[in-house]
Amino acid sequence: MLKIFLLKKEERVLATVAFLLIASLQALLISHYFDQLTVIGVNYHQLAKDVFHVSGFDAWSYAVVSDWNGWAYNIYRHPLLALFMFIPFLINQGLMAVTGINCALFVVGALETFCAFYAVVFLYRVLRDLLPQHPIDATLLTAFFFSFGYMMLTVIVPDHFCPTLCLMMLTLFIAQRKMIRGKVMTIGQTILLFVFAAGISLNNGIKIFLAAWATNGRKLFRLRFLLMAILLPSALMWGIAVWEYDAWAAPRERIAHRNLQLQQQHLRDSLFRYCADSLQTKDTAEIKRCAHRLLQRMAVAKYRRNHANPKIGDPMSKKGFMVWTDASTNRWRSIVENLFGESIQLHRACLLQDILKDNRPMIVPYELDYYYWIEALIVLLFLLGIWCARHSRFFALVAAWFAFDMLIHVVLGFGINEVYIMTAQWAFVIPIAIAFLLQKMPQKPRWALRGILAALTIYLAYYNGSLIIGYLSRTAIS
């Protein structure tokens, strides 16, 4: 199994260039936050929350490897991620003892670089198997994908998306090889991929099962496989998440709820005293009516503040997981400006701002029309690639993953207010689809398409790279 991480001779140049670029971007991020996030003896969870500021990405991994806990990540969405970070935490503790500084930046940075490096390698291998006669095309499409704005960010920020991308590329590579060789994913392979992928982000588990279905076909529904590889691991994963929540998150939530009740009671008592002094009366009923009117005015003012520039739309339901849905955000504008816009080409306006910290609008338009023409060209190539891949069993798997993400983010609206930070979960469908387009094209048109892809890659790498480097350099100086 470990042989899969060995580099082939033809992969070494691409891998070396990718490593140098990823490490350089990671070094820039580390240098930016070095003074602020290498301190010891502080509430690091709050420090990371307050200091780290790159779009909507979170820095909980810095916090967890600094002061390990099980509640920093949302437990039901990332059930095993805290446990996976325990060894990096121990490594950081050793480095802190030796260096005298908090080395979370370096430990998490090394982990992100490792995952990003192998994400490049596994995507190249997937594309290489699709384009066996043209290794240059696989290299070009790999570079094209990682020139996307939020891919360049994903490979350096301390969030869960880069490890997810690495595991998804590994899963696609394994499934593709199984299909080519006429083999099936074993129970052990399925469980192993599920534990790591779903442990990092629960929705990844669905993609592992879709990969097993695409690879194994009807054999997936045999009782032994269904029970041992799907039902039992899913039940155990959910049981672990429930136990973790009860052990780690619930006590904190009870304390927070009790503190909130105390604050509300203190506010009511203060308003009661204020009304009593203002009205100069001892009539309890009149004082209560006055306090109630003031509370209503405060509630209305808070509602207006929250809805003057709403950060999320109205949920489809306020029960369970549906509280994270969004029924009111304009889907078309979000698709144009965020899903296929910001994800690929960064907006200069509100550059890398956070909708919560910076009050960034959910929809930010480009200032010039040519950005939309670039976006339209990429989407056109993507759609043509889908048409060319319509009979491919392997692409059916990739398309199923894409459809699942679109159901979550676009239809239900999970995270649609900042859907671009999820780019790593779905955008690899674009270069894979274009690979099928290259497959079907005659020689001369193929060279023209290569030229278009090369031009797009150079443009996106320069445009996005200069904005990211400029952003980190300016904020680092300031």
DRENPADO-150878 format. One line per 5 residues: their letters; for each residue x, y, z of C-alpha. Coordinates in pm, whole numbers, plus 50000, padded with zeros to 5 digits. Layout:
! DRENPADO-150878
a	X,Y,Z; ...
END
This chain:
! DRENPADO-150878
mlkif	50000,50000,50000; 50285,50240,50083; 50428,50189,49734; 50157,50421,49610; 50353,50711,49763
llkke	50671,50637,49568; 50737,50875,49280; 50785,50749,48928; 51068,50887,48717; 50836,51087,48490
ervla	50667,51247,48793; 50981,51385,48954; 51008,51714,48763; 50641,51800,48817; 50660,51693,49181
tvafl	50975,51899,49242; 50829,52214,49087; 50503,52163,49276; 50686,52116,49606; 50894,52431,49559
liasl	50590,52642,49472; 50377,52506,49757; 50659,52540,50007; 50725,52897,49894; 50361,52997,49943
qalli	50356,52819,50278; 50673,53001,50384; 50510,53334,50297; 50207,53248,50510; 50428,53141,50800
shyfd	50638,53456,50780; 50321,53665,50783; 50190,53512,51107; 50523,53424,51272; 50534,53705,51527
qltvi	50170,53671,51629; 50119,53293,51630; 50444,53159,51775; 50373,53281,52127; 50338,53051,52428
gvnyh	50123,53084,52738; 49812,53242,52588; 49457,53134,52505; 49572,53007,52166; 49225,52908,52050
qlakd	49103,53265,52084; 49431,53402,51947; 49410,53191,51631; 49046,53293,51585; 49127,53662,51622
vfhvs	49455,53677,51429; 49428,53438,51133; 49261,53614,50845; 49252,53457,50497; 48904,53470,50344
gfdaw	48665,53237,50530; 48921,52971,50620; 48957,52867,50984; 49277,52823,51182; 49153,52565,51432
syavv	49436,52329,51336; 49687,52580,51473; 49486,52590,51795; 49452,52212,51829; 49823,52135,51780
sdwng	49902,52410,52032; 49655,52313,52305; 49489,51985,52210; 49116,51951,52261; 48829,51768,52101
wayni	48583,52053,52064; 48764,52303,51838; 48630,52142,51519; 48258,52090,51467; 48237,51731,51593
yrhpl	47948,51609,51378; 48106,51747,51061; 48467,51646,51144; 48429,51350,51381; 48790,51223,51393
lalfm	48988,51530,51288; 49085,51623,51643; 49208,51268,51705; 49412,51276,51382; 49578,51596,51507
fipfl	49695,51442,51834; 50031,51321,51695; 50102,51664,51537; 50016,51809,51880; 50275,51586,52046
inqgl	50533,51683,51783; 50460,52049,51849; 50498,51997,52224; 50844,51853,52165; 50942,52138,51934
mavtg	50813,52395,52183; 51031,52242,52455; 51338,52261,52228; 51283,52598,52055; 51096,52798,52318
incal	50832,52910,52067; 50501,52768,51950; 50576,52576,51629; 50213,52518,51526; 50272,52717,51207
fvvga	50552,52483,51104; 50387,52156,51210; 50056,52231,51038; 50242,52385,50743; 50441,52065,50696
letfc	50122,51857,50710; 49949,52083,50456; 50253,52074,50226; 50264,51693,50240; 49893,51665,50155
afyav	49918,51925,49879; 50223,51755,49729; 50050,51419,49702; 49727,51578,49582; 49931,51704,49285
vflyr	50087,51361,49231; 49761,51166,49250; 49573,51409,49024; 49855,51383,48770; 49830,51003,48781
vlrdl	49454,51016,48728; 49497,51245,48428; 49793,51040,48301; 49576,50727,48286; 49313,50923,48094
lpqhp	49575,51057,47851; 49827,50770,47817; 49970,50897,47488; 50015,51255,47600; 50189,51302,47939
idatl	50235,51672,47861; 49856,51712,47867; 49834,51557,48213; 50102,51798,48337; 49927,52094,48176
ltaff	49587,52008,48326; 49741,51953,48670; 49905,52296,48654; 49578,52444,48526; 49386,52311,48826
fsfgy	49634,52437,49083; 49638,52782,48924; 49279,52834,49044; 49265,53108,49306; 49123,52904,49590
mmltv	49338,52604,49506; 49647,52817,49559; 49501,52912,49897; 49381,52564,49990; 49733,52417,49974
ivpdh	49863,52656,50243; 49580,52747,50483; 49541,52545,50808; 49194,52412,50728; 49072,52059,50652
fcptl	49029,52106,50276; 49383,52015,50167; 49387,51677,50351; 49041,51616,50204; 49170,51691,49853
clmml	49463,51452,49898; 49235,51169,50011; 48985,51233,49731; 49261,51224,49469; 49396,50905,49625
tlfia	49047,50752,49616; 48997,50848,49250; 49337,50703,49161; 49262,50374,49338; 48911,50349,49188
qrkmi	49040,50428,48840; 49310,50160,48861; 49055,49908,48987; 48828,49985,48690; 49114,49959,48440
rgkvm	49226,49622,48580; 48875,49485,48632; 48919,49451,49008; 48702,49561,49301; 48764,49768,49611
tigqt	48801,49532,49905; 48624,49567,50236; 48952,49665,50404; 49033,49933,50145; 48683,50078,50167
illfv	48691,50091,50548; 49039,50247,50554; 48946,50519,50304; 48616,50581,50481; 48772,50618,50826
faagi	49025,50877,50712; 48805,51062,50463; 48485,51072,50670; 48686,51128,50987; 48820,51451,50838
slnng	48484,51561,50696; 48174,51346,50728; 48036,51417,50379; 48354,51264,50233; 48224,50926,50348
ikifl	47944,50943,50089; 48207,50990,49818; 48400,50685,49937; 48085,50474,49912; 48012,50615,49566
aawat	48366,50518,49462; 48312,50165,49594; 47979,50146,49407; 48131,50270,49080; 48415,50021,49115
ngrkl	48231,49716,49247; 47892,49759,49082; 47629,49520,49215; 47886,49350,49436; 47855,49650,49666
frlrf	47510,49526,49768; 47622,49181,49876; 47528,49138,50240; 47882,49091,50370; 48020,49397,50189
llmai	47718,49611,50270; 47734,49519,50637; 48111,49519,50696; 48224,49802,50465; 47930,50045,50481
llpsa	47670,49996,50757; 47902,49902,51044; 48168,50172,50979; 47894,50435,50934; 47727,50336,51261
lmwgi	48060,50336,51446; 48154,50676,51300; 47825,50826,51409; 47850,50662,51752; 48199,50804,51802
avwey	48075,51149,51698; 47787,51130,51949; 48024,51018,52226; 48272,51295,52144; 47993,51554,52146
dawaa	47863,51438,52484; 48214,51424,52631; 48367,51742,52486; 48114,51983,52336; 47799,51941,52545
preri	47957,52051,52878; 48095,52367,52715; 47757,52441,52556; 47580,52400,52890; 47822,52647,53050
ahrnl	47779,52892,52760; 47401,52860,52781; 47407,52922,53155; 47632,53227,53111; 47397,53361,52843
qlqqq	47101,53320,53077; 47290,53508,53348; 47374,53789,53105; 47011,53814,52994; 46892,53820,53354
hlrds	47147,54090,53435; 47021,54296,53138; 46659,54258,53249; 46748,54360,53606; 46939,54664,53476
lfryc	46646,54772,53259; 46407,54720,53550; 46618,54947,53771; 46652,55203,53489; 46273,55215,53437
adslq	46211,55242,53810; 46449,55537,53837; 46318,55706,53520; 45950,55671,53604; 46007,55740,53972
tkdta	45740,55490,54064; 45714,55171,54264; 45435,55027,54048; 45585,54689,53951; 45346,54633,53659
eikrc	45428,54970,53502; 45802,54915,53548; 45777,54571,53383; 45588,54719,53086; 45860,54982,53042
ahrll	46138,54722,53060; 45951,54499,52814; 45919,54787,52563; 46293,54857,52589; 46376,54489,52535
qrmav	46156,54486,52226; 46327,54794,52086; 46669,54637,52146; 46556,54317,51973; 46427,54510,51670
akyrr	46750,54713,51648; 46958,54394,51664; 46746,54232,51393; 46792,54535,51166; 47168,54535,51223
nhanp	47191,54166,51140; 46981,54204,50825; 47125,54531,50695; 47404,54328,50532; 47304,53964,50586
kigdp	47586,53714,50596; 47368,53409,50540; 47027,53356,50390; 46718,53223,50562; 46742,52851,50647
mskkg	46498,52601,50496; 46434,52473,50848; 46557,52557,51195; 46580,52193,51302; 46894,51978,51311
fmvwt	47139,52001,51020; 46885,52198,50815; 46967,52508,51020; 47280,52536,50799; 47078,52548,50476
dastn	47000,52864,50278; 46673,52919,50095; 46700,53287,50000; 47045,53353,49848; 47034,53415,49472
rwrsi	47167,53092,49320; 47253,53225,48974; 47458,53519,49103; 47633,53294,49354; 47723,53046,49078
venlf	47860,53321,48852; 48046,53529,49110; 48144,53266,49365; 48123,52904,49247; 48283,52949,48903
gesiq	48404,53302,48975; 48592,53360,49300; 48691,52993,49318; 48893,53028,48996; 48961,53402,48960
lhrac	48992,53609,49276; 48800,53935,49294; 49020,54240,49343; 48739,54411,49534; 48715,54279,49892
llqdi	49025,54069,49826; 49029,53762,50053; 48796,53927,50301; 48584,53724,50541; 48207,53775,50537
lkdnr	48206,53757,50919; 48517,53950,51015; 48512,54208,50736; 48143,54230,50655; 48224,54117,50300
pmivp	47910,54101,50083; 47806,53753,49975; 47808,53865,49611; 48103,54070,49484; 48100,54150,49109
yeldy	48409,54175,48888; 48496,54526,48781; 48561,54436,48413; 48375,54220,48162; 48678,54022,48051
yywie	48681,53833,48381; 48339,53695,48287; 48468,53601,47941; 48750,53403,48103; 48500,53234,48331
alivl	48267,53159,48038; 48554,53004,47840; 48647,52773,48128; 48284,52671,48182; 48244,52608,47807
lfllg	48549,52377,47802; 48410,52206,48113; 48070,52145,47950; 48228,52018,47629; 48439,51782,47838
iwcar	48131,51651,48017; 47971,51575,47680; 48281,51389,47563; 48296,51192,47890; 47928,51097,47898
hsrff	47996,50727,47831; 48285,50693,48078; 48224,50485,48387; 48509,50661,48566; 48375,51007,48486
alvaa	48033,50896,48607; 48195,50860,48950; 48357,51205,48931; 48027,51355,48809; 47841,51186,49097
wfafd	48079,51350,49343; 48027,51685,49171; 47648,51641,49175; 47659,51556,49546; 47853,51875,49623
mlihv	47618,52084,49410; 47320,51932,49593; 47473,52033,49926; 47603,52377,49835; 47378,52506,49556
vlgfg	47045,52328,49606; 47039,52310,49987; 47267,52608,50031; 47513,52467,50287; 47794,52723,50290
inevy	47667,52897,49977; 47756,53234,50132; 48125,53140,50099; 48110,52842,49863; 48449,52930,49715
imtaq	48635,52800,50021; 48502,52453,49929; 48674,52465,49585; 48904,52172,49666; 48603,51943,49719
wafvi	48468,51969,49364; 48678,52173,49118; 48899,51881,49009; 48602,51776,48794; 48699,52059,48555
piaia	49046,51936,48448; 48923,51575,48446; 48636,51668,48212; 48871,51865,47986; 49098,51559,47971
fllqk	48815,51373,47796; 48777,51666,47557; 49147,51638,47471; 49101,51264,47419; 48833,51314,47155
mpqkp	48992,51598,46959; 49189,51551,46636; 49557,51640,46640; 49545,51999,46509; 49251,52118,46721
rwalr	49415,51949,47020; 49721,52172,46980; 49494,52475,46972; 49326,52362,47295; 49665,52304,47453
gilaa	49755,52661,47367; 49433,52788,47523; 49492,52584,47839; 49854,52699,47863; 49745,53064,47825
ltiyl	49473,53021,48088; 49717,52853,48328; 49980,53126,48291; 49718,53398,48328; 49551,53242,48635
ayyng	49883,53159,48803; 50009,53515,48755; 49682,53689,48834; 49589,53485,49144; 49947,53440,49260
sliig	50025,53812,49246; 49709,53897,49440; 49777,53634,49708; 50144,53729,49746; 50055,54097,49749
ylsrt	49783,54042,50009; 50009,53848,50246; 50303,54084,50191; 50101,54399,50251; 49924,54265,50558
ais	50251,54125,50685; 50412,54470,50664; 50112,54645,50816
END
